[in-house]
Amino acid sequence: MATMEKQLYIITVQGLDRPGLVAGISEILAEANVNLLDVDQTVIRKLFAMFMIADFTAASKKFERVKEDLFKKARELRIKVSIEPYVFNESLKRKEERNLILLTIIGKDRPGIVARFSKICADNGVNIERTRMIARGETIALEMLINVEGLKTDFDKFKELLHQVGLDLSLSVIIQKQNIYHRAKKLIVFDLDTTFIQQEIIDEIAKIAHVDRQVKEITKRAMKGEMDFKQALRERVKLLKGLPISSLGSILKEIRLTKGVEELLSVLKELGCKIAIITGSFSYFADKIKEKFDLDYAFANELIIKDGKLTGEIKEPILDAEMKRRLIQDLIKKEGIKKEEVIAVGDGANDRFMLMEAGLGIAFDAQKILRKVADGVITKDNLRGLIYCLNEFRDY
């Protein structure tokens, strides 16, 4: 038996926003047994716009009658309604069946942002399905929903192109798969040094011990991935031998949080997210920061102290990149959550496995080696922007 051809129409609604617009139009369609296959509605500066794909195949009223009722309702509501035929094709597939990616672009507003990102998409065969501004002010947040089914290049290469445009424009770019987990985050894990806080703790200790030049050189090599982390840490700690533990208190007093951290923590706690620090830095500082900001977990390396002084040794096993991976896996099991519900934020090569183990890995003001494995690249002024990846219907 032949299949009945679907009678599909695009209904467009526009006007000044006010309560009752969606109800007024949708009730007319419901009364006529018209099924809505897709709906997209938004408000931009008090201007209301709604697009619907409606299936009239099983309608209980004739099309012309429904159209007349819609126009009458539009006059009552002082809005404009237009209706035109829609030809069914494969693009009508439900969103979850398409390969959709959500780009969140964060930073200072400037001309050309949409143009630059849309050109990258066009050049690589990627269709933009939705663009919307989700925050304005000193920092803007823009979302682009893109369909990468027709992508002409390797996805990692495409991701690198998007991140590079962000870096060129001093913007942060976060790339997430569009699924039920893309905003449902339950755990966020931070690296400590130059991520959660502005300082590199071991460099601050080295200043007091007057070995800062030697320590900074080793730190730089480790951050770039040129040197094994364990070896680098042992060599740096060895230079601190004999320093009184009492000297560390002055460093703690001078610690400065990264811009936006306190605001981000406030939102995370409001949303019920667990917050952890997993760091190759030292427990003396991580534990006190955990306590001060009421965090849920803190994992760090432990300096060995004897007779009130640093011995130049560190307790084994050393918390390195591989242990960061295992710790994040352990937290996922302990909290009874999925990988997709985790955000990890770090800035160095030692964070790469941690980012790969999370549903959303964020490279914060990071070296290239980390940006390659990250989903998001955030500049040092935009850590607060992670807020816009957490909850679709809140304005922070």
Summary of the structure (lengths in Angstrom):
residues: 396
radius of gyration: 26.5
end to end distance: 55.6
largest distance: 91.3
contacts: 1249
relative contact order: 0.11
helix: 40%
strand: 28%
